[in-house]
Amino acid sequence: MHILDSYIPMVAFLGNALGEHCEVVLHDVTKPEQSIVAIANGHLSGRHVGGPLTDFTLGLLQQAKKKPVQYVTNYQGKGSTGHIFRSSSYFIKDEAGVIVGVLCLNYDIQPYLEARHMLDAEILKGLSLEHASVVPSERVEEPVFENLYNTAEDTIGSMISKRLQDYPVEAKRLSVEERMQITKKLDDDGLFLLKGGISALALMLDVSEPTIYRYLSRIRNE
């Protein structure tokens, strides 16, 4: 029996125990484009069995090759519905210590954020701050570390777009050095664990796929 098979019943159990506001997802990382093998309360993110690994998990898998990790807790995710999640991931390893699966809990905190916003608005409504000694500080939004997309194509596109935002010129006008930098960052992000990552980046950078392979060869041999 595959090691992940024993975790499948736990997905339904946790989904029921933690309630309808907590999505529970089991990923098989050996199939990154169709990694979701079980999911409970998938309506929260709009995902289903057969969906891909997330951008955040892909990056963690790359990092785990250098620094072993058992779990990561309480980071912020965002679903395709626009809802914000408080997420945690537990890494499932085989007898050799290789990560083969990830069990994820994604708690939908959007209702609480909306309630906080409403309370803030109501409390401050009509309040004169002209002579107040303190004023409310600007609320800083926490960064989103994970995007819960339905398809591998969406994940690939988001990962590439995120890295291209760091450069002020359009992708086709980037220098070779800049293209190398982007390729390295995306390699660290785990983009190339997904089928189609090479071709998508080549298209965005207006180069051939063999060129991306050459970049990767140089990067990984340095």
Secondary structure, 3 states (H helix, E strand, C coil): CCHHHHHHHHHHHHHHHHCCCEEEEEEECCCHHHCEEEEECHHHCCCCCCCCCCHHHHHHHHHHCCCCCCEEEEEEEEECCCCEEEEEEEEEECCCCCEEEEEEEEEECHHHHHHHHHHHHHHHCCCCCCCCCCCCCCCCCCCCCEEECCCHHHHHHHHHHHHHCCCCCCHHHCCHHHHHHHHHHHHHHCHHHCCCHHHHHHHHHCCCHHHHHHHHHHHHHC
